[in-house]
Amino acid sequence: MDFLPNPTWEHVCKMLKLPYTKRSTGVIIILCPVHREKTPSMHMWPKSHRFRCHGCHFEGSMEKFLKIFIDTDEALSDAQLLLRIRLAQHQDERQLEIALPQT
């Protein structure tokens, strides 16, 4: 994340032109960019730099979010976006499998 030193979720939302609501607790709430919805269900926590959609259960770190949704070369097609999301989820699952002790 060299291009954005000390990013906040507000910076990320503004950069990606995502409308957001900020609660008094500092939590940012947006419409999930992964699936279509009418009521915002993705929560972004500022202190932990984590996010989670309570609709589709897509979750992770700010770094993961930025890697998926920012493309410096061109705009992402829906297929490219879906592929990036699936790859990120698969990597998370592999890391979890590796981290769990074998019984």
SVG drawing of the C-alpha trace seen along z (x, -y; Angstrom):
<svg xmlns="http://www.w3.org/2000/svg" viewBox="-33 -11 38 48">
<polyline fill="none" stroke="black" stroke-width="0.4" points="0.0,0.0 2.8,-2.4 0.4,-4.6 -1.6,-5.5 0.3,-5.9 -1.7,-5.2 -5.0,-4.7 -8.3,-4.8 -11.6,-3.2 -12.8,-6.7 -9.9,-7.3 -10.6,-3.9 -14.3,-4.7 -13.6,-8.1 -10.9,-6.8 -13.2,-4.0 -16.2,-6.4 -18.2,-4.2 -21.0,-6.0 -20.6,-5.3 -22.1,-6.0 -19.9,-6.6 -21.3,-5.6 -20.4,-7.4 -18.2,-4.4 -16.1,-5.1 -17.4,-2.0 -18.0,-2.6 -20.9,-0.9 -21.3,-0.5 -23.2,1.4 -21.2,4.5 -19.4,4.3 -19.4,8.1 -23.1,8.6 -26.2,6.5 -28.1,5.2 -30.3,2.3 -29.4,2.1 -25.7,1.6 -24.3,4.7 -20.5,4.3 -18.9,3.0 -15.4,1.7 -13.7,1.3 -11.1,-1.5 -8.9,-0.2 -8.4,3.3 -8.5,2.3 -10.9,5.3 -14.1,5.6 -17.0,8.0 -20.2,8.2 -23.0,9.6 -24.9,10.5 -22.4,12.6 -19.9,13.1 -17.0,11.8 -14.3,10.5 -10.7,9.7 -8.1,7.0 -7.8,3.6 -4.9,4.9 -7.0,7.7 -9.8,5.2 -7.4,2.9 -5.8,5.8 -9.1,6.9 -10.9,3.7 -8.1,1.4 -6.7,2.1 -4.1,-0.5 -4.2,0.5 -7.9,0.6 -11.4,0.9 -12.3,4.5 -15.0,6.4 -17.5,8.3 -15.7,11.6 -12.3,10.3 -13.7,9.0 -15.3,12.3 -12.1,14.2 -10.1,11.9 -12.6,12.5 -12.5,16.2 -8.7,16.3 -8.5,14.2 -10.9,16.5 -9.0,19.6 -5.7,18.1 -7.3,17.4 -8.6,21.0 -5.1,22.4 -3.5,20.2 -6.0,21.4 -5.3,25.1 -1.6,24.5 -1.9,22.8 -4.1,25.5 -2.1,28.3 -2.5,31.7 -4.2,34.3"/>
</svg>
